[in-house]
Amino acid sequence: MSETPASLVQAREQFFGMVAGIRPDLHRYCARLTGSVIEGEDIVQETLAKALYALTLQAQVPELRPWLFRIAHNRAMDFLKSHGRKHTDVRDDMEEIAGFEDKPDPAVVRAALARFLALPLAQRSAVILKDVLDHSLEETAEIMGSTVMAVKAALVRGRAKLLAEEAEPRGSDAAMREALDRYASRFNARDWDGVRALVADDCRLDLVSKSQRRGKEVGAYFGRYEKEDVTLRVILLEGHLALAAHVAGADAPAYFILLEWEADRVKSIRDFRYIPYIAAEAAYDPL
């Protein structure tokens, strides 16, 4: 493949077109494994970057869905282990599976992201792949690098524990809340000079999955919002303070924005407007 910038951009766009239908399910899987829609999206992006590079080294394109899920599964396991989150090998669940049923309880499918964190990783992975994403037992075993019998055992235990667990809410930070309220208030009042005054000179902007900017280039970011009917509301997103973007007065948020602060200035903006499926997956509370 040519290495000219134009050809690389074309190859990237072509690849993302190929995986567009798979990407939301990849995110559902990774978000439930990590318990976070944000960390889940980080893993999805790393998965796609690794897959795109790997394709340049292969003569034939593999069957995309199982291949991408396998990459995502391995990357998520590495992420969880590197962050000190307990890993349980699926073979630890090779016990009594007489209680296995192929059809999941609907409550399992509806469970909030944080509740999946109560499960050991093998059970968590099996329940998400089989019950939430509707993979077959054989597909689930292949993605996990396991056996059908081990997956059945993990499902029995995982389903039972998931239905019994309740997630514990986390608190918020008063100073951060005040800063976000100030930012949202100026944004919603269309006080763009006031908004820009809150942004640090060396601020980093990440339009997730689209582009990145830094410093003076960030100022142009608000130009688009000047022309759009978007309002911001402060929310608690998976236990962390964030901004929900509501388009044209809609009750449900279309996407989220995360801000990092240094003193009283914004040092980092992560805008998820180009990843709309995150809003459908997230557990959040209005404030």
Contacts in CASP RR format, 6 or more apart in sequence:
PFRMAT RR
TARGET T0000
AUTHOR 0000-0000-0000
METHOD contacts of the structure
MODEL  1
MSETPASLVQAREQFFGMVAGIRPDLHRYCARLTGSVIEGEDIVQETLAK
ALYALTLQAQVPELRPWLFRIAHNRAMDFLKSHGRKHTDVRDDMEEIAGF
EDKPDPAVVRAALARFLALPLAQRSAVILKDVLDHSLEETAEIMGSTVMA
VKAALVRGRAKLLAEEAEPRGSDAAMREALDRYASRFNARDWDGVRALVA
DDCRLDLVSKSQRRGKEVGAYFGRYEKEDVTLRVILLEGHLALAAHVAGA
DAPAYFILLEWEADRVKSIRDFRYIPYIAAEAAYDPL
1 7 0 8 1.000
1 11 0 8 1.000
1 56 0 8 1.000
11 52 0 8 1.000
11 56 0 8 1.000
12 52 0 8 1.000
15 48 0 8 1.000
15 51 0 8 1.000
15 52 0 8 1.000
15 55 0 8 1.000
16 48 0 8 1.000
18 64 0 8 1.000
19 48 0 8 1.000
19 51 0 8 1.000
19 64 0 8 1.000
19 68 0 8 1.000
22 64 0 8 1.000
22 65 0 8 1.000
22 68 0 8 1.000
23 44 0 8 1.000
23 48 0 8 1.000
23 277 0 8 1.000
24 277 0 8 1.000
25 133 0 8 1.000
26 44 0 8 1.000
26 47 0 8 1.000
26 68 0 8 1.000
26 69 0 8 1.000
26 72 0 8 1.000
27 37 0 8 1.000
27 40 0 8 1.000
27 41 0 8 1.000
27 44 0 8 1.000
27 275 0 8 1.000
27 277 0 8 1.000
27 278 0 8 1.000
27 281 0 8 1.000
28 128 0 8 1.000
28 132 0 8 1.000
28 133 0 8 1.000
28 281 0 8 1.000
29 69 0 8 1.000
29 72 0 8 1.000
29 73 0 8 1.000
29 76 0 8 1.000
29 128 0 8 1.000
29 129 0 8 1.000
29 132 0 8 1.000
29 133 0 8 1.000
30 39 0 8 1.000
30 40 0 8 1.000
30 41 0 8 1.000
30 43 0 8 1.000
30 44 0 8 1.000
30 47 0 8 1.000
30 72 0 8 1.000
30 76 0 8 1.000
31 37 0 8 1.000
31 39 0 8 1.000
31 40 0 8 1.000
31 41 0 8 1.000
31 113 0 8 1.000
31 278 0 8 1.000
31 281 0 8 1.000
32 113 0 8 1.000
32 116 0 8 1.000
32 124 0 8 1.000
32 128 0 8 1.000
32 132 0 8 1.000
33 40 0 8 1.000
33 43 0 8 1.000
33 76 0 8 1.000
33 80 0 8 1.000
33 116 0 8 1.000
33 121 0 8 1.000
33 124 0 8 1.000
33 125 0 8 1.000
33 128 0 8 1.000
34 40 0 8 1.000
34 43 0 8 1.000
34 76 0 8 1.000
34 79 0 8 1.000
34 80 0 8 1.000
35 113 0 8 1.000
35 114 0 8 1.000
35 116 0 8 1.000
35 117 0 8 1.000
35 238 0 8 1.000
36 113 0 8 1.000
36 238 0 8 1.000
37 113 0 8 1.000
37 237 0 8 1.000
37 238 0 8 1.000
37 278 0 8 1.000
37 281 0 8 1.000
37 282 0 8 1.000
38 237 0 8 1.000
38 238 0 8 1.000
38 258 0 8 1.000
38 270 0 8 1.000
38 278 0 8 1.000
39 79 0 8 1.000
40 76 0 8 1.000
41 208 0 8 1.000
41 272 0 8 1.000
41 275 0 8 1.000
41 278 0 8 1.000
43 72 0 8 1.000
43 75 0 8 1.000
43 76 0 8 1.000
43 79 0 8 1.000
44 72 0 8 1.000
45 208 0 8 1.000
45 209 0 8 1.000
46 75 0 8 1.000
47 68 0 8 1.000
47 71 0 8 1.000
47 72 0 8 1.000
47 75 0 8 1.000
48 68 0 8 1.000
50 71 0 8 1.000
50 75 0 8 1.000
51 67 0 8 1.000
51 68 0 8 1.000
51 71 0 8 1.000
54 71 0 8 1.000
55 61 0 8 1.000
66 139 0 8 1.000
66 142 0 8 1.000
66 143 0 8 1.000
69 129 0 8 1.000
69 135 0 8 1.000
69 143 0 8 1.000
70 142 0 8 1.000
70 143 0 8 1.000
70 145 0 8 1.000
73 125 0 8 1.000
73 143 0 8 1.000
73 144 0 8 1.000
77 87 0 8 1.000
77 121 0 8 1.000
80 87 0 8 1.000
80 121 0 8 1.000
81 87 0 8 1.000
85 121 0 8 1.000
86 120 0 8 1.000
86 121 0 8 1.000
87 121 0 8 1.000
88 120 0 8 1.000
88 121 0 8 1.000
88 122 0 8 1.000
88 123 0 8 1.000
89 122 0 8 1.000
90 122 0 8 1.000
90 125 0 8 1.000
90 126 0 8 1.000
90 144 0 8 1.000
90 145 0 8 1.000
90 146 0 8 1.000
90 150 0 8 1.000
90 151 0 8 1.000
90 154 0 8 1.000
91 146 0 8 1.000
91 150 0 8 1.000
92 120 0 8 1.000
92 122 0 8 1.000
93 120 0 8 1.000
93 122 0 8 1.000
93 123 0 8 1.000
93 150 0 8 1.000
93 153 0 8 1.000
93 154 0 8 1.000
93 157 0 8 1.000
94 149 0 8 1.000
94 150 0 8 1.000
94 153 0 8 1.000
95 153 0 8 1.000
96 153 0 8 1.000
96 156 0 8 1.000
97 149 0 8 1.000
97 152 0 8 1.000
97 153 0 8 1.000
97 156 0 8 1.000
99 156 0 8 1.000
100 152 0 8 1.000
100 153 0 8 1.000
100 155 0 8 1.000
100 156 0 8 1.000
102 137 0 8 1.000
104 127 0 8 1.000
104 130 0 8 1.000
104 131 0 8 1.000
104 159 0 8 1.000
105 159 0 8 1.000
105 163 0 8 1.000
107 163 0 8 1.000
108 127 0 8 1.000
108 131 0 8 1.000
108 132 0 8 1.000
108 159 0 8 1.000
108 162 0 8 1.000
108 163 0 8 1.000
109 131 0 8 1.000
109 132 0 8 1.000
111 162 0 8 1.000
112 167 0 8 1.000
112 283 0 8 1.000
113 238 0 8 1.000
113 281 0 8 1.000
113 282 0 8 1.000
113 283 0 8 1.000
114 167 0 8 1.000
114 238 0 8 1.000
114 283 0 8 1.000
115 162 0 8 1.000
115 165 0 8 1.000
115 166 0 8 1.000
115 167 0 8 1.000
116 124 0 8 1.000
116 127 0 8 1.000
116 128 0 8 1.000
116 162 0 8 1.000
117 124 0 8 1.000
117 167 0 8 1.000
118 161 0 8 1.000
118 162 0 8 1.000
118 165 0 8 1.000
118 167 0 8 1.000
119 127 0 8 1.000
119 158 0 8 1.000
119 161 0 8 1.000
119 162 0 8 1.000
122 144 0 8 1.000
122 146 0 8 1.000
122 150 0 8 1.000
122 154 0 8 1.000
123 154 0 8 1.000
123 155 0 8 1.000
123 157 0 8 1.000
123 158 0 8 1.000
123 161 0 8 1.000
124 158 0 8 1.000
125 143 0 8 1.000
125 144 0 8 1.000
125 154 0 8 1.000
126 140 0 8 1.000
126 144 0 8 1.000
126 151 0 8 1.000
126 154 0 8 1.000
126 155 0 8 1.000
126 158 0 8 1.000
127 154 0 8 1.000
127 155 0 8 1.000
127 158 0 8 1.000
127 159 0 8 1.000
127 162 0 8 1.000
129 135 0 8 1.000
129 139 0 8 1.000
129 140 0 8 1.000
129 143 0 8 1.000
129 144 0 8 1.000
130 136 0 8 1.000
130 137 0 8 1.000
130 140 0 8 1.000
130 151 0 8 1.000
130 155 0 8 1.000
131 155 0 8 1.000
131 159 0 8 1.000
135 143 0 8 1.000
137 148 0 8 1.000
137 151 0 8 1.000
137 152 0 8 1.000
138 148 0 8 1.000
140 151 0 8 1.000
141 147 0 8 1.000
141 148 0 8 1.000
141 150 0 8 1.000
141 151 0 8 1.000
144 151 0 8 1.000
169 239 0 8 1.000
170 236 0 8 1.000
170 239 0 8 1.000
170 240 0 8 1.000
171 236 0 8 1.000
171 239 0 8 1.000
172 236 0 8 1.000
172 239 0 8 1.000
172 241 0 8 1.000
172 287 0 8 1.000
173 241 0 8 1.000
176 241 0 8 1.000
176 261 0 8 1.000
177 234 0 8 1.000
177 241 0 8 1.000
177 287 0 8 1.000
179 259 0 8 1.000
179 261 0 8 1.000
179 264 0 8 1.000
180 234 0 8 1.000
180 241 0 8 1.000
180 242 0 8 1.000
180 243 0 8 1.000
180 259 0 8 1.000
181 234 0 8 1.000
182 198 0 8 1.000
183 195 0 8 1.000
183 198 0 8 1.000
183 232 0 8 1.000
183 243 0 8 1.000
183 259 0 8 1.000
183 266 0 8 1.000
184 232 0 8 1.000
184 233 0 8 1.000
184 234 0 8 1.000
184 243 0 8 1.000
186 194 0 8 1.000
186 195 0 8 1.000
186 198 0 8 1.000
187 195 0 8 1.000
187 225 0 8 1.000
187 231 0 8 1.000
187 232 0 8 1.000
188 231 0 8 1.000
188 232 0 8 1.000
190 226 0 8 1.000
192 222 0 8 1.000
192 223 0 8 1.000
192 225 0 8 1.000
192 226 0 8 1.000
195 222 0 8 1.000
196 219 0 8 1.000
196 222 0 8 1.000
198 264 0 8 1.000
198 265 0 8 1.000
198 266 0 8 1.000
199 218 0 8 1.000
199 219 0 8 1.000
199 265 0 8 1.000
199 266 0 8 1.000
199 269 0 8 1.000
200 262 0 8 1.000
200 265 0 8 1.000
200 266 0 8 1.000
200 267 0 8 1.000
201 215 0 8 1.000
201 216 0 8 1.000
202 214 0 8 1.000
202 215 0 8 1.000
202 267 0 8 1.000
203 214 0 8 1.000
203 215 0 8 1.000
203 218 0 8 1.000
203 265 0 8 1.000
203 266 0 8 1.000
203 267 0 8 1.000
203 268 0 8 1.000
203 269 0 8 1.000
204 212 0 8 1.000
204 213 0 8 1.000
204 214 0 8 1.000
204 215 0 8 1.000
204 218 0 8 1.000
204 267 0 8 1.000
204 268 0 8 1.000
204 269 0 8 1.000
205 212 0 8 1.000
205 213 0 8 1.000
205 214 0 8 1.000
205 217 0 8 1.000
205 218 0 8 1.000
205 221 0 8 1.000
205 268 0 8 1.000
205 269 0 8 1.000
205 271 0 8 1.000
206 212 0 8 1.000
206 268 0 8 1.000
206 269 0 8 1.000
206 270 0 8 1.000
206 271 0 8 1.000
207 213 0 8 1.000
207 221 0 8 1.000
207 271 0 8 1.000
207 273 0 8 1.000
207 274 0 8 1.000
208 270 0 8 1.000
208 271 0 8 1.000
208 272 0 8 1.000
208 274 0 8 1.000
208 275 0 8 1.000
209 274 0 8 1.000
209 275 0 8 1.000
210 274 0 8 1.000
213 220 0 8 1.000
213 221 0 8 1.000
218 269 0 8 1.000
221 269 0 8 1.000
221 271 0 8 1.000
228 247 0 8 1.000
229 247 0 8 1.000
229 248 0 8 1.000
229 249 0 8 1.000
230 245 0 8 1.000
230 246 0 8 1.000
230 247 0 8 1.000
231 245 0 8 1.000
231 246 0 8 1.000
231 249 0 8 1.000
232 243 0 8 1.000
232 244 0 8 1.000
232 245 0 8 1.000
232 246 0 8 1.000
232 257 0 8 1.000
233 243 0 8 1.000
233 244 0 8 1.000
233 246 0 8 1.000
233 253 0 8 1.000
233 286 0 8 1.000
233 287 0 8 1.000
234 241 0 8 1.000
234 242 0 8 1.000
234 243 0 8 1.000
234 244 0 8 1.000
234 287 0 8 1.000
235 241 0 8 1.000
235 242 0 8 1.000
235 243 0 8 1.000
235 244 0 8 1.000
235 253 0 8 1.000
235 256 0 8 1.000
235 284 0 8 1.000
235 285 0 8 1.000
235 286 0 8 1.000
235 287 0 8 1.000
236 242 0 8 1.000
236 284 0 8 1.000
236 285 0 8 1.000
236 287 0 8 1.000
237 244 0 8 1.000
237 256 0 8 1.000
237 258 0 8 1.000
237 282 0 8 1.000
237 283 0 8 1.000
237 284 0 8 1.000
238 282 0 8 1.000
238 283 0 8 1.000
238 284 0 8 1.000
240 258 0 8 1.000
241 287 0 8 1.000
242 256 0 8 1.000
242 257 0 8 1.000
242 258 0 8 1.000
242 259 0 8 1.000
242 284 0 8 1.000
243 256 0 8 1.000
243 257 0 8 1.000
243 258 0 8 1.000
243 259 0 8 1.000
244 253 0 8 1.000
244 256 0 8 1.000
244 257 0 8 1.000
244 279 0 8 1.000
244 284 0 8 1.000
244 286 0 8 1.000
245 253 0 8 1.000
245 254 0 8 1.000
245 255 0 8 1.000
245 256 0 8 1.000
245 257 0 8 1.000
245 273 0 8 1.000
246 252 0 8 1.000
246 253 0 8 1.000
246 254 0 8 1.000
247 254 0 8 1.000
252 279 0 8 1.000
253 279 0 8 1.000
253 284 0 8 1.000
254 273 0 8 1.000
254 276 0 8 1.000
254 279 0 8 1.000
255 271 0 8 1.000
255 272 0 8 1.000
255 273 0 8 1.000
255 275 0 8 1.000
255 276 0 8 1.000
255 278 0 8 1.000
255 279 0 8 1.000
256 272 0 8 1.000
256 278 0 8 1.000
256 279 0 8 1.000
256 282 0 8 1.000
256 284 0 8 1.000
257 269 0 8 1.000
257 270 0 8 1.000
257 271 0 8 1.000
257 272 0 8 1.000
258 268 0 8 1.000
258 269 0 8 1.000
258 270 0 8 1.000
258 272 0 8 1.000
259 266 0 8 1.000
259 268 0 8 1.000
259 269 0 8 1.000
259 270 0 8 1.000
260 266 0 8 1.000
260 267 0 8 1.000
260 268 0 8 1.000
261 267 0 8 1.000
272 278 0 8 1.000
272 279 0 8 1.000
END
